[in-house]
Amino acid sequence: MSILKSILTAIRGGASEVGEAVIDANAVRILEQEIRDAEDAIGKAKQSLTNLKASEIKLKRELNSVRNDISDYESKAIRALESNNETLAGEVAERIAEFEVDASEKDSEHQNLNMQVNKINSMIRQREKTIQKNRRELEKIKTVEQLQKATSSMSTNFAATNATEHRVSKALDRVKKKQAKWEDRMEAGEWMAEEGQGDELDKKLKAAGIGGASSSSGASVLERLKQKQAVQ
């Protein structure tokens, strides 16, 4: 893995703080690459295990074949003895002995191979669990990293956002004031119109001699004073 090798080289060269900073900055990429490398290695190990298991199965089959041969020749040796042909039975016994040596060797090899297959298979399963755990950890790291970026972006733009909201609020206040002013003018216009209509109506009534206000004169004032004096 070129990225990790370059970082480790920098650390060995004495730039440990720089190396650590680079690792921290690229932690997600490094972990992703390590998981990919581990999965690739597991895939190759499984292929090798498959070949090893095939060899174990073949050896087991050969062992069973030798054991069948032993059983077959034992039956033949017994029949030779039953025929009182001890010489032939002895030759068969020699062949059986050869088969038994071969079977013993194959059985020992098979047991060892079967043990190795099971051991390697267990190691692969354990490694796969570790990879799955690392992948879950990676997803957690990515989630936290995305959350941190979102939080940082919100913090960076907070002042600008507030300024924009303030400008919009002020603009809305100005619009509201303009609308209120327009409504006031409309109301004043309606009042003026009503006042104009009232003056015109009073003029018409006065011209018709209806409801006109009486004019005040010295004679009328003197008459009112006399009335007050009489009441007293």
N, C-alpha and C positions, 0 to 999 in steps of 0.2 A: 504494500500500500504506500504509494509515493508520498502522499500528504503526511501520514504519520511518520514515515522514515525521515522526512525533512525536518519535522518538528523534533523528533528524538535526537537527530544529529545536532540541531541547534542547542538543545539542552546539554548534551554531552560536551559541546564546545564551550560551555561555561555561561551561556546566556539563558540561565534557568528561568529568570523572571520573564524574559521575553518569550521563551518557549511556553511557559505556563499561560501567559496572556494569549498566545496564538491558539493553544489548545482550548482555552475557555471560549474564545471567539468562534472556534470551529468545532465545538464539542458535538453538536448535532450531526454535522457532516462526518466527523470521525466515527461516531457511534454507528451511523448508518452504514458506512463502509465496512466497519468491523463485523456488523451483522451480515452484510452481503458476503464477506469473505468466509465467515463461519458457516453460512448456509451452503456456500460452494464447496467448502471442505467436507461438510456433512454429506452432500450429494456424492462426492467422490468416495467417501468412506462407505457409503451404502452400496455403491457399485462393487467395491472391493469385498465387502462383506457378502454380497450376493455370490461372487465368484468363489469365496471361501466356503460358503454354505453349499454350493454346488459340489465342491471337492469333498466336503464331509458326507454329502448324500451319496456320491459315487463310491467313496470308501466304505460306507455302510452297506451299500449294495454288494460290493466285492466281498466284504466280510460274510454277509449272508450266503453268498454263492459258495464260498469256501466251506462254511459250516454245513451247507447242503451236501457238498461233495464228501465231507467227512462222514455225514450220516449215511450217505449212499454206499460208501466203501466199507463202512462198518457192517452194513447189511450183507454185503458181498463176502466179507471176511467170515462172518458167521455161517453163511451158506457153505463156504469152502471147508470150514471146520466140521460142519454137519456131514459133508461128503468125505470126511477123513482125509482131506487134501491140505495137510498142515503146511506144506511147502508153499502152496499158492496163498494160503491164509497169511503166511509170514510176509510174502511179498506185498500183499494188500495192506498189512499192518505197517510196513515201511512207508508206503504211500500215504497212509493215514497220518503217520507221524510227521511227514513233510507238510501236509495240509494243516496240521495242528500248530506247527511252528509258524506257518504263514498267517494262520488265523490269529494267533497270539500277537504277532507283530501288528497286524491290521487292527485288531481290537484296541491295543494300546494307543496306536496312532489315531484311531477314530475317537477314542475318549478324550485325548488331548485336544484334537481339532474341534470337537464338539464343545469342550469347555472354553476354548478360545473364541469360537463363534458366539456363544452365549455372553461371554464377557464383553466382547466388542459391541455386540448388539445392545447390551445394557449401557455401555458408555455412550453410544450414539443416542439412545433414548434420553439419557440424562442431559446430554449436550443440547438436544432439541428443546428440552424444557427450559434450559438456561437461555437459549436464543429467544424463545417465546417470552420469557420474563424480561429480557433486555428490550425486546420489541415493544412490550407494554410500557416499560420505563421510558423508551424513546417517545412514544405517543404522549405520555404525561409531560415530558420535557417540551415537546413541540407545542402542546396546549398552553403551558405556562409561558413559553416564549411569545406566542401569539398574543396572550393576554397582556404581557408586559409591553409589547409593541403598541397595542391598542391604548393602554393606559398612558404610555409616553406620548403618543400622538394627541390624546385628549388633553394632557397637561400642557403640551407645546402650543396647542391651538386655543387653549382656554381664554387667554387674554384677548386674542383677536376675536374670538366668538363673542365675548362679553362686550367688546367695543362695537361689534356689528349690531348686537341686540340693543345696545344703548342708542345707536344712531337710528335704528328702526323705530324704537320707542319714542324718540324725540320727533321723528317725522310724523308718527301717528298723532302725537299731541298737537303738532302744528295743523294737521288736517282737521282734527276735531275742533280746534279754535276757529279755523276758517269756516267750518260748517256752522258753528255756533254764531259767528258773526253774520253769516248769510241769513240764518234764521232770524236774528235780531232785526236785520234790515227789512226782511219780509214782513215781520210783525209791525215794524214802524210804518211801512208802506200801507199796510192794511188799516192802521189807526188813522193815518192821514186821509185815506180814502173815506173812512167813516166820518171823520170830522168835516170833510168837505161836503158830504151828503147832508149832514146836520145843519150847517150854515145855509145851504140852499133851501132846505125845508123851512127854516125860521123866516127867511126872507119872503117865501111864498105866503106863510101864515100872516105875517105883518102886513103884507100887501092886501091880504083879504080881510084885515081888521080883526084877526082871531089871535088871542093869546099874546098880543103885543105887550111889552113891558111899558107901564105908565111912566111918563116923564115926571121928574121931580121939579116943583116950583116953590117960590116963597109962600104963596097962598096956601098950597097944600100942606107945607110944613107948619104954618101958623094954625091951620085948622086941626092938625094932629095934636098940637100942644094944648089947645083948648079942650080937646076931648080928654086928655090925660088929667087936666086940672079939675074938670067936672067929676071925674071918677074919684079923685082924692077928697 
